[in-house]
Amino acid sequence: MENVLLNNGVKMPLLGFGTYLLRDGFECERSVLNALNIGYRLIDTAAAYCNEEPVGRAIKKSNVKREEIFVTTKFLPVGPGYENAKSAYEASLKKMGLDYIDLFLIHLPQGDVNSSWTAMEELYKEGKVRAIGVSNFNMDQIQDLLKRHSVVPAVNQIETHPFSQKIAMQKALKSQRIQLESWAPFAQGKNDLFKNDLLKVLSSKYNKRIAQVVLRWLIQKEVVAIPKSANVKRINENFNVFDFELSADDMATIKSLDKGSGLIYSV
């Protein structure tokens, strides 16, 4: 597994397993367990996904040591920011049955973000989370956090795929040593990604599925990706992206697909 080094020195896998829309408890537990058995070491969930409990059960049932698994969860900053962040952390920890969380994110830039971040800084400094970050924030919102607080977000998890590549944002994030993480790496199937002619050519050239080509493209751009699937064959295929490398010309081909558009705050 390839990793990136976050701004606080913590290693984060470049490829993980997402659980958005895996709301059926049995299906989610089975899928996460399959992912861990296949070799995934980053598991992404959120309070809003209503599946932290089955995620936790899968982690416990796996034969993988807890310290080898990078667990991300997210909370929605509603109500009093400081108190909500602290209670959200405790609730997620209890639901997953864990002693700590690797990455704790503000899910959306809404509510009392600054008070929420103050609470998250305390959790981080107390060693209850290994890293803290944000999701769906634009650069102005991140800059506001940087002006008001001492801990720089380790990650910004945001929609990123061939049609919405976040090229300028990734450059700006890198200047602040903030890692870009992609949700919806396959654009949630929008814009006929799996039927795209250019991606079909690359799929044929490398003898890989379009999904694998897209994941390899993200990895080579040093963007963390968290594809989701309940199909064990697809889970395995999505992990099988470390045995080939896209050429510079082919990376440029995918870059030409960027429309600069996005889905806007899907959780």
Solvent accessible surface area in square Angstrom, and as a share of the most:
residue,aa,sasa,rsa
1,M,88,0.39
2,E,71,0.32
3,N,71,0.36
4,V,16,0.09
5,L,121,0.60
6,L,4,0.02
7,N,32,0.16
8,N,53,0.27
9,G,47,0.45
10,V,19,0.11
11,K,131,0.55
12,M,0,0.00
13,P,8,0.05
14,L,8,0.04
15,L,0,0.00
16,G,0,0.00
17,F,3,0.01
18,G,4,0.04
19,T,0,0.00
20,Y,54,0.20
21,L,94,0.47
22,L,5,0.02
23,R,130,0.47
24,D,80,0.41
25,G,26,0.25
26,F,148,0.62
27,E,53,0.24
28,C,0,0.00
29,E,20,0.09
30,R,98,0.36
31,S,0,0.00
32,V,0,0.00
33,L,44,0.22
34,N,36,0.18
35,A,0,0.00
36,L,1,0.00
37,N,99,0.51
38,I,45,0.23
39,G,16,0.15
40,Y,1,0.00
41,R,60,0.22
42,L,0,0.00
43,I,0,0.00
44,D,1,0.01
45,T,0,0.00
46,A,0,0.00
47,A,39,0.30
48,A,29,0.22
49,Y,10,0.04
50,C,101,0.61
51,N,0,0.00
52,E,4,0.02
53,E,91,0.41
54,P,10,0.06
55,V,0,0.00
56,G,1,0.01
57,R,104,0.38
58,A,0,0.00
59,I,9,0.04
60,K,135,0.57
61,K,127,0.54
62,S,13,0.08
63,N,153,0.78
64,V,22,0.13
65,K,127,0.54
66,R,48,0.18
67,E,124,0.56
68,E,89,0.40
69,I,3,0.01
70,F,6,0.03
71,V,0,0.00
72,T,0,0.00
73,T,0,0.00
74,K,0,0.00
75,F,2,0.01
76,L,56,0.28
77,P,0,0.00
78,V,84,0.48
79,G,53,0.51
80,P,95,0.60
81,G,1,0.01
82,Y,77,0.29
83,E,106,0.48
84,N,29,0.15
85,A,0,0.00
86,K,48,0.20
87,S,66,0.43
88,A,18,0.14
89,Y,3,0.01
90,E,89,0.40
91,A,47,0.36
92,S,1,0.01
93,L,26,0.13
94,K,173,0.73
95,K,95,0.40
96,M,3,0.01
97,G,40,0.39
98,L,18,0.09
99,D,131,0.68
100,Y,53,0.20
101,I,0,0.00
102,D,1,0.00
103,L,0,0.00
104,F,0,0.00
105,L,0,0.00
106,I,0,0.00
107,H,3,0.01
108,L,21,0.10
109,P,25,0.16
110,Q,73,0.32
111,G,61,0.59
112,D,61,0.31
113,V,24,0.14
114,N,41,0.21
115,S,36,0.23
116,S,0,0.00
117,W,0,0.00
118,T,51,0.30
119,A,0,0.00
120,M,0,0.00
121,E,17,0.07
122,E,59,0.26
123,L,2,0.01
124,Y,61,0.23
125,K,134,0.57
126,E,99,0.45
127,G,55,0.53
128,K,79,0.33
129,V,2,0.01
130,R,90,0.33
131,A,1,0.00
132,I,3,0.01
133,G,0,0.00
134,V,0,0.00
135,S,1,0.00
136,N,4,0.02
137,F,2,0.01
138,N,69,0.35
139,M,36,0.16
140,D,115,0.60
141,Q,56,0.25
142,I,0,0.00
143,Q,61,0.27
144,D,52,0.27
145,L,3,0.01
146,L,40,0.20
147,K,167,0.71
148,R,151,0.55
149,H,33,0.15
150,S,87,0.56
151,V,25,0.14
152,V,55,0.32
153,P,0,0.00
154,A,3,0.02
155,V,0,0.00
156,N,0,0.00
157,Q,2,0.01
158,I,18,0.09
159,E,6,0.03
160,T,0,0.00
161,H,4,0.02
162,P,0,0.00
163,F,3,0.01
164,S,2,0.01
165,Q,2,0.01
166,K,48,0.20
167,I,68,0.35
168,A,82,0.64
169,M,26,0.11
170,Q,17,0.08
171,K,156,0.66
172,A,32,0.25
173,L,0,0.00
174,K,110,0.47
175,S,85,0.55
176,Q,60,0.27
177,R,158,0.58
178,I,4,0.02
179,Q,26,0.12
180,L,3,0.02
181,E,0,0.00
182,S,0,0.00
183,W,25,0.09
184,A,16,0.12
185,P,6,0.04
186,F,28,0.12
187,A,1,0.00
188,Q,81,0.36
189,G,37,0.36
190,K,101,0.43
191,N,83,0.42
192,D,88,0.46
193,L,0,0.00
194,F,91,0.38
195,K,136,0.58
196,N,30,0.15
197,D,105,0.55
198,L,75,0.37
199,L,0,0.00
200,K,100,0.43
201,V,96,0.55
202,L,6,0.03
203,S,20,0.13
204,S,90,0.58
205,K,124,0.52
206,Y,41,0.16
207,N,135,0.69
208,K,29,0.12
209,R,64,0.23
210,I,17,0.09
211,A,1,0.00
212,Q,9,0.04
213,V,0,0.00
214,V,0,0.00
215,L,0,0.00
216,R,18,0.06
217,W,2,0.01
218,L,0,0.00
219,I,4,0.02
220,Q,50,0.22
221,K,40,0.17
222,E,90,0.41
223,V,0,0.00
224,V,0,0.00
225,A,0,0.00
226,I,13,0.07
227,P,3,0.02
228,K,80,0.34
229,S,16,0.10
230,A,35,0.27
231,N,79,0.40
232,V,81,0.47
233,K,125,0.53
234,R,90,0.33
235,I,1,0.00
236,N,77,0.39
237,E,34,0.15
238,N,6,0.03
239,F,42,0.17
240,N,68,0.35
241,V,0,0.00
242,F,64,0.27
243,D,97,0.50
244,F,29,0.12
245,E,120,0.54
246,L,5,0.02
247,S,49,0.31
248,A,86,0.67
249,D,112,0.58
250,D,11,0.06
251,M,37,0.17
252,A,57,0.44
253,T,39,0.23
254,I,0,0.00
255,K,111,0.47
256,S,80,0.51
257,L,21,0.10
258,D,50,0.26
259,K,129,0.55
260,G,64,0.62
261,S,56,0.36
262,G,34,0.33
263,L,53,0.26
264,I,131,0.66
265,Y,100,0.38
266,S,29,0.19
267,V,48,0.27
